[in-house]
């Protein structure tokens, strides 16, 4: 855990404070940024939930390291002018590009580092062809355009089969077992970048993320809203892994130092706890001052990951699970902004 992470005790209370915290680089990241190769970092798919925090965190880490020779460019279709203005103010250049167009990808500026955040999840149950195009074909455009760039590509823990909570979840070396088009195509994205590593020598890291949380979005936000609406919490998921979004943003960037040619580096990224959905709901209900109701029974297996390697390399999250619960409850009790983007973590059939 970074010294900067240890010192930060006050939880964010406004959107401005939250976004500042989500983009706060730890001391270790700033030190590593000093060794990044000169040139340009492209953050592809930067208009999604995590792109702003990662882009600004990279810029701030580089500035702390005195690396003005590296430009950070956030690439997306950009429909939110306020978001692009915010990024530009933070020193991040924005490019409006349809990454699904191979000609547009070919016209992207050269880069020494690529953070690939592009993905399709929701709606893939009814339009699976979109998932296959976005999650497998588009990465091939990117891999061929940037064969020499250090590339960190976001994936998902959904590529694993469900396991018993007592087993602690699969490790990176364990077999995959994707269910549904979303998980299958995410594994396909991994294979495309593995092909680039072996064929072009592209230095690649693949990040299997399970349920990053911040108070506007995530598993805890979903559970809290269910409780506040006096709806029954569905227990048929059983258990989950969650992790603080700021920590996830930082790990993604720190994985630039772990990319390797020939054999892609693979990392499970989540929190250290296997958290019972029932226990999470009970703790949130207590903080929110409501009486929880439940439906269904916990299953024998759940979608989980073992992130021991992540915590060994990068330390534990700077906000542990208890603090995430406090942050979520305080945020909603204060009337904080939330996003209407349910995670659908309750789904067990892989249909999103």
C-alpha positions in Angstrom: 0.0 0.0 0.0 1.4 3.4 -0.9 2.2 6.0 1.7 -0.1 8.4 -0.1 -2.9 5.8 0.3 -2.2 5.4 4.0 -2.3 9.1 4.7 -5.7 9.6 3.0 -8.2 9.1 5.7 -11.2 11.2 4.8 -13.7 9.6 2.5 -14.9 11.7 -0.5 -18.1 13.6 0.1 -18.8 15.2 -3.3 -18.4 14.2 -7.0 -15.4 16.6 -7.3 -13.7 15.0 -4.3 -14.6 11.5 -5.5 -13.2 12.0 -9.0 -10.1 13.6 -7.5 -9.6 10.5 -5.3 -10.2 8.1 -8.2 -7.4 9.7 -10.1 -5.0 10.0 -7.2 -1.7 8.1 -8.0 0.1 6.4 -5.2 3.8 7.0 -4.6 4.7 3.6 -6.2 2.9 4.5 -9.4 4.6 7.8 -9.7 8.0 6.2 -9.1 7.2 3.6 -11.8 6.0 6.3 -14.2 9.5 7.8 -14.1 10.7 4.7 -16.0 8.0 4.5 -18.7 9.3 4.9 -22.2 9.0 8.3 -23.8 6.3 8.9 -26.3 2.5 8.7 -26.0 0.0 6.7 -23.9 -3.3 6.0 -25.6 -6.3 5.1 -23.3 -8.7 3.4 -25.6 -12.4 3.4 -24.6 -11.7 6.3 -22.2 -15.4 7.4 -22.3 -16.5 4.4 -20.1 -16.8 4.2 -16.4 -13.1 3.9 -15.6 -11.5 5.8 -18.4 -11.4 9.3 -16.9 -9.9 8.1 -13.6 -7.2 6.1 -15.4 -6.4 8.8 -17.9 -6.0 11.6 -15.2 -4.2 9.3 -12.8 -1.6 8.5 -15.5 -1.2 12.2 -16.3 -0.8 13.1 -12.6 1.7 10.3 -12.0 3.8 11.4 -15.0 3.7 15.0 -13.8 4.9 13.9 -10.4 7.7 12.0 -12.0 8.7 15.0 -14.2 7.8 13.1 -17.4 6.5 15.9 -19.6 7.9 13.9 -22.6 5.0 11.5 -22.4 1.6 12.6 -23.7 -1.6 11.0 -22.4 -4.4 10.8 -25.0 -8.0 9.6 -24.1 -9.7 8.0 -27.1 -13.5 7.5 -27.3 -16.5 8.5 -29.4 -17.0 11.2 -26.7 -20.7 12.3 -26.5 -20.1 14.2 -23.2 -18.5 17.6 -23.9 -18.2 18.3 -20.2 -16.1 15.2 -19.7 -13.7 16.0 -22.5 -13.4 19.6 -21.2 -12.5 18.1 -17.8 -9.9 15.8 -19.2 -8.3 18.6 -21.3 -8.2 20.8 -18.2 -6.3 18.0 -16.4 -3.7 17.9 -19.2 -5.1 14.8 -21.0 -5.7 15.3 -24.8 -8.9 13.8 -26.1 -9.5 12.3 -29.5 -13.0 11.5 -30.9 -12.7 8.2 -32.7 -15.0 5.3 -33.6 -12.7 2.4 -32.6 -15.0 0.0 -34.4 -13.8 1.4 -37.7 -10.5 -0.2 -38.7 -9.5 2.8 -40.8 -10.0 5.1 -37.8 -7.8 2.7 -35.7 -5.1 2.8 -38.4 -5.1 6.6 -38.3 -4.5 6.7 -34.5 -1.2 8.4 -33.5 1.7 6.2 -32.7 2.0 5.1 -29.1 4.5 3.5 -26.7 1.8 2.4 -24.3 -1.8 1.4 -24.8 -4.5 1.0 -22.1 -7.3 -1.0 -23.8 -10.6 -0.4 -21.9 -13.0 -1.1 -24.8 -15.6 -3.7 -24.2 -19.3 -4.6 -24.7 -21.2 -6.3 -21.9 -24.8 -5.1 -21.4 -27.2 -5.9 -24.2 -25.1 -8.8 -25.4 -27.8 -11.3 -24.5 -30.0 -9.8 -27.2 -27.3 -8.7 -29.6 -24.4 -11.2 -29.2 -22.9 -10.1 -32.5 -22.1 -6.8 -31.0 -20.1 -8.5 -28.3 -18.2 -10.5 -30.8 -17.3 -7.5 -32.9 -16.3 -5.2 -30.0 -14.6 -7.8 -27.8 -12.7 -9.8 -30.3 -12.5 -8.2 -33.7 -11.8 -4.6 -32.5 -8.8 -5.8 -30.4 -7.3 -7.3 -33.5 -7.4 -3.9 -35.1 -5.6 -2.5 -32.1 -3.1 -5.3 -31.8 -2.0 -4.9 -35.4 -1.8 -1.1 -35.2 0.4 -1.1 -32.1 2.6 -4.3 -32.2 5.5 -2.7 -30.2 3.5 -0.8 -27.6 3.3 -1.9 -24.0 -0.4 -3.0 -23.9 -2.6 -3.5 -20.8 -6.0 -4.9 -21.7 -8.9 -5.0 -19.3 -10.7 -8.4 -19.1 -13.0 -9.9 -16.6 -13.3 -12.6 -14.0 -16.3 -13.9 -15.9 -13.9 -16.0 -18.0 -13.7 -18.4 -15.0 -16.2 -21.1 -14.1 -18.1 -20.7 -10.9 -16.4 -22.2 -7.8 -17.3 -22.9 -4.2 -16.6 -19.9 -1.9 -14.6 -22.1 0.4 -12.1 -22.8 -2.4 -11.2 -19.1 -2.6 -11.7 -18.7 -6.3 -9.6 -19.6 -9.4 -6.0 -18.4 -9.7 -4.6 -17.1 -13.0 -3.1 -20.5 -13.9 -6.4 -22.3 -13.4 -8.6 -23.4 -16.3 -11.2 -21.0 -17.7 -14.8 -21.8 -18.1 -16.7 -18.9 -19.6 -20.5 -19.0 -19.8 -22.5 -16.8 -22.2 -21.4 -14.6 -25.1 -20.0 -11.9 -22.9 -17.6 -14.2 -21.1 -16.7 -16.1 -24.3 -15.9 -12.9 -26.2 -13.8 -11.5 -23.3 -11.7 -14.7 -23.4 -11.5 -14.2 -27.1 -10.1 -10.6 -26.5 -7.5 -12.2 -24.3 -6.6 -14.7 -27.0 -6.2 -11.9 -29.6 -3.7 -10.1 -27.4 -1.9 -13.3 -26.6 -1.6 -13.9 -30.3 0.0 -10.4 -30.6 2.4 -11.2 -27.8 3.5 -14.4 -29.5 3.4 -13.3 -33.1 4.6 -9.7 -32.9 6.4 -9.7 -29.5 3.9 -7.2 -28.1 4.4 -6.7 -24.4 1.0 -7.5 -23.0 -0.8 -7.6 -19.6 -4.3 -9.0 -19.3 -6.4 -7.8 -16.3 -9.3 -10.0 -15.1 -11.3 -7.6 -13.0 -14.1 -8.6 -10.6 -16.5 -5.9 -9.6 -14.7 -2.6 -9.0 -16.8 -0.3 -6.8 -17.3 3.4 -6.2 -20.3 5.0 -4.6 -22.1 5.8 -7.9 -21.8 2.4 -9.4 -21.0 -1.2 -8.5 -22.2 -4.2 -6.5 -22.5 -2.2 -3.2 -24.5 0.5 -4.9 -26.8 -2.1 -6.4 -27.4 -3.7 -3.1 -27.9 -0.4 -1.3 -30.4 0.8 -3.8 -32.3 -2.5 -3.5 -32.5 -2.0 0.3 -33.6 1.6 0.1 -36.4 0.6 -2.3 -37.5 -2.0 0.3 -37.0 -4.7 -2.3 -35.8 -8.2 -1.5 -32.1 -8.9 -1.9 -31.6 -11.9 -4.2 -29.2 -14.4 -2.5 -28.9 -16.7 -5.5 -25.4 -15.2 -6.3 -24.1 -16.3 -2.9 -20.8 -14.5 -2.7 -18.8 -11.9 -4.6 -15.4 -10.2 -4.8 -15.3 -6.4 -4.9 -12.5 -3.9 -5.0 -12.1 -0.1 -4.6 -12.1 1.6 -8.0 -9.1 3.8 -7.3 -7.0 0.8 -6.4 -8.1 -0.9 -9.6 -7.2 2.1 -11.7 -3.7 2.2 -10.2 -3.1 -1.5 -10.7 -4.1 -1.3 -14.3 -1.4 1.4 -14.8 1.2 -0.3 -12.7 0.8 -3.4 -14.9 2.6 -1.5 -17.6 5.7 -2.5 -15.7 4.7 -6.2 -15.9 3.9 -6.5 -19.6 6.0 -9.2 -21.4 6.5 -10.3 -25.0 5.9 -13.9 -26.1 3.8 -14.8 -23.1 1.2 -12.3 -21.9 1.1 -11.5 -18.2 -2.3 -12.3 -16.6 -3.6 -10.9 -13.4 -6.8 -11.3 -11.3 -7.7 -7.9 -9.9 -10.2 -7.8 -7.0 -10.3 -7.5 -3.3 -9.0 -10.0 -0.8 -12.4 -11.0 0.7 -14.9 -13.5 -0.4 -17.9 -11.6 0.7 -21.3 -13.1 1.4 -24.1 -11.2 -0.4 -26.3 -11.7 2.7 -23.6 -10.3 5.0 -23.0 -7.3 2.7 -26.7 -6.5 2.6 -27.0 -6.8 6.4 -24.1 -4.4 7.0 -25.4 -1.9 4.4 -28.9 -2.1 5.9 -27.5 -1.4 9.4 -25.7 1.7 8.1 -28.7 2.8 6.0 -31.2 2.3 8.9 -33.4 -0.1 7.0 -34.7 -3.6 7.6 -33.4 -6.0 4.9 -35.6 -8.6 3.1 -34.2 -11.6 1.2 -35.2 -14.0 -1.5 -33.7 -17.2 -2.8 -31.0 -19.4 -1.3 -27.2 -19.1 -1.6 -25.9 -21.6 -4.2 -23.0 -24.0 -3.8 -20.9 -22.0 -6.2 -20.3 -18.3 -7.1 -18.3 -16.3 -9.6 -15.0 -15.6 -7.7 -11.3 -15.0 -8.3 -8.2 -15.4 -6.2 -6.2 -12.1 -6.3 -3.3 -13.2 -4.2 -0.8 -12.4 -7.0 -2.2 -8.9 -7.3 -1.9 -8.2 -3.6 1.6 -9.7 -3.5 2.7 -7.4 -6.3 0.8 -4.2 -5.5 -0.3 -4.4 -1.9 -3.8 -4.5 -0.5 -6.5 -2.0 -1.6 -6.2 1.3 0.3 -10.0 1.2 1.0 -10.8 -2.2 2.6 -14.3 -3.7 2.4 -15.6 -2.1 5.6 -14.6 1.4 4.4 -16.3 0.8 1.0 -19.5 -0.1 2.9 -19.2 3.1 4.9 -18.5 5.2 1.8 -21.5 3.7 0.0 -23.9 4.2 2.8 -22.7 7.8 3.6 -22.9 8.7 0.0 -26.5 7.6 -0.5 -27.7 9.0 2.8 -26.2 12.4 1.8 -28.2 12.2 -1.5 -25.1 11.6 -3.6 -25.3 11.1 -7.4 -25.6 7.5 -8.7 -25.5 6.0 -12.2 -28.4 4.0 -13.6 -26.0 1.2 -14.7 -26.8 -2.0 -12.7 -23.9 -4.5 -12.7 -26.3 -7.4 -13.0 -24.0 -9.3 -10.7 -27.0 -11.6 -9.8 -26.9 -13.3 -13.2 -25.6 -16.8 -13.1 -26.3 -17.7 -16.8 -23.9 -15.3 -18.4 -26.7 -13.4 -20.1 -26.3 -9.6 -19.8 
